[in-house]
Amino acid sequence: MKQSIIVLLGLLLLAGCSGATPAATPTPDYADELMGAVYDPPRELQEFNLDSTTGAAFELSAYSGDVILLYFGYRSCPDFCPTTFAELRRVMNDLGDLAEKVQVVFVTIDPDRDTLDLLGLYTAAFNPNFIGLRGEGDTLQAVMDQFGVVAEKQVLGDDPQAYLMDHTASVFLIDPQGRLLSQYLYGTNYRDIVHDIQVLLGANPQA
């Protein structure tokens, strides 16, 4: 089963605003086997650098050869985020030894409330190997733009700390070559992600 994303409006607008079009790369032969929504062709990503819960800055290029499952959310999220991370925990458990080649990354869209210490506690509650990332302002926005992610504050009352964040609730899969390969909408069965990683790493035995 293949769901190909030929054009994503948000990413197209981004390319138009920047005046630069990412170089096209061939769609992998195994893409037809993937269950997620496949980017056709895979999108080359620009390097980004954000503070992380590991204590060292996170650089995308440092994970070359691994699969990255990237999710944008926030620690106070009442529904989508904890549900998604519970599913990602199941993904890692089902992968067995292949989990050593997979890194789950959580980018907060709420840096005003999400300190690295709090993000570390949050991610560790699901899996001690999950990494939380934090950036602010234009730095964070540039990363969100690469993935077409949007986030909007919904104020709940007079307290400036009382708000929710409406946000894109997808998991993004970055392949061992550092390309954005597929997207999993909220509610995707975690077994689909397990399947796709098994296919991907099987097709890239040196990853």
BELTAFEN-V283327 format. One record per residue. N is the residue number from 1. PSI is psi in whole degrees, -180 to 180 (* if undefined). D_LAST is the distance of its C-alpha to the last C-alpha in Angstrom with 1 decimal. Layout:
BEGIN
[[N;PSI;D_LAST] [N;PSI;D_LAST]]
END
This chain:
BEGIN
[[1;131;24.0] [2;129;23.1] [3;105;24.6] [4;131;23.9] [5;102;24.9] [6;-46;26.4] [7;125;28.2] [8;121;28.1] [9;-46;31.4] [10;-42;30.3] [11;-32;27.5] [12;-43;30.0] [13;-39;32.6] [14;-46;30.3] [15;-39;29.5] [16;-38;33.3] [17;-36;34.2] [18;-20;31.9] [19;7;32.8] [20;138;29.3] [21;123;27.2] [22;142;23.4] [23;137;22.2] [24;140;21.4] [25;151;18.2] [26;142;18.1] [27;129;17.5] [28;148;14.7] [29;-30;16.5] [30;-1;15.2] [31;-33;16.8] [32;-18;19.9] [33;-11;18.5] [34;147;17.7] [35;-21;20.4] [36;177;20.1] [37;110;21.9] [38;135;19.7] [39;122;20.1] [40;100;21.2] [41;170;19.9] [42;147;17.1] [43;128;18.5] [44;135;17.6] [45;144;18.1] [46;145;20.1] [47;141;19.2] [48;157;21.0] [49;116;22.2] [50;153;23.8] [51;144;25.3] [52;165;23.4] [53;-5;24.5] [54;-14;22.5] [55;-12;25.3] [56;155;23.2] [57;140;22.6] [58;127;19.5] [59;130;17.7] [60;-42;15.1] [61;-22;13.6] [62;-16;13.2] [63;20;10.3] [64;132;8.3] [65;-14;4.5] [66;161;6.1] [67;134;8.5] [68;131;12.0] [69;112;15.1] [70;134;18.0] [71;136;21.6] [72;126;24.8] [73;-156;27.8] [74;154;30.3] [75;-34;31.3] [76;4;34.8] [77;127;33.6] [78;-13;35.7] [79;-71;33.8] [80;-46;30.6] [81;-53;28.6] [82;-35;29.3] [83;-44;28.9] [84;-42;25.5] [85;-30;24.3] [86;-38;25.8] [87;-39;23.8] [88;-33;20.5] [89;-40;21.5] [90;-37;21.9] [91;-51;18.5] [92;-38;17.0] [93;-40;19.5] [94;-23;18.8] [95;-20;15.1] [96;-130;15.9] [97;-25;13.3] [98;-20;10.5] [99;-22;12.2] [100;-19;10.7] [101;13;7.5] [102;135;10.2] [103;123;12.8] [104;130;16.2] [105;132;18.3] [106;113;22.0] [107;118;23.9] [108;137;27.6] [109;8;29.9] [110;62;32.9] [111;-18;32.7] [112;-32;36.5] [113;-23;36.2] [114;97;32.7] [115;164;32.6] [116;-37;29.4] [117;-44;31.3] [118;-39;31.9] [119;-38;28.4] [120;-42;27.2] [121;-39;29.6] [122;-52;28.7] [123;-39;24.9] [124;-26;25.5] [125;-23;27.9] [126;-42;25.1] [127;129;22.3] [128;-15;22.4] [129;-6;18.8] [130;144;19.4] [131;135;20.1] [132;141;23.1] [133;147;23.6] [134;132;27.0] [135;168;28.4] [136;160;31.8] [137;-134;33.7] [138;-31;32.3] [139;-48;29.1] [140;-44;28.3] [141;-38;29.7] [142;-37;27.5] [143;-44;24.3] [144;-41;26.0] [145;-35;27.1] [146;-30;23.6] [147;1;23.1] [148;28;26.7] [149;138;27.4] [150;151;31.1] [151;137;32.9] [152;132;36.7] [153;135;38.9] [154;101;41.5] [155;137;44.3] [156;-18;46.0] [157;-158;49.1] [158;-26;50.7] [159;121;48.3] [160;-17;45.8] [161;-2;43.2] [162;93;43.8] [163;159;41.5] [164;165;38.6] [165;117;35.8] [166;130;35.3] [167;160;31.7] [168;128;28.9] [169;49;27.5] [170;153;24.2] [171;132;20.7] [172;133;18.3] [173;122;14.6] [174;127;12.5] [175;174;9.4] [176;-16;6.2] [177;5;8.8] [178;23;11.3] [179;146;13.5] [180;111;15.7] [181;-43;15.1] [182;165;17.4] [183;142;20.2] [184;114;21.8] [185;158;25.5] [186;134;27.3] [187;-6;28.2] [188;136;25.2] [189;130;24.8] [190;-25;21.9] [191;-28;21.2] [192;-39;20.2] [193;-42;17.4] [194;-48;16.3] [195;-47;16.6] [196;-38;14.6] [197;-39;11.5] [198;-43;11.9] [199;-46;12.2] [200;-48;9.4] [201;-28;6.7] [202;-31;9.1] [203;-13;9.1] [204;67;5.5] [205;-20;5.5] [206;-2;3.8] [207;*;0.0]]
END
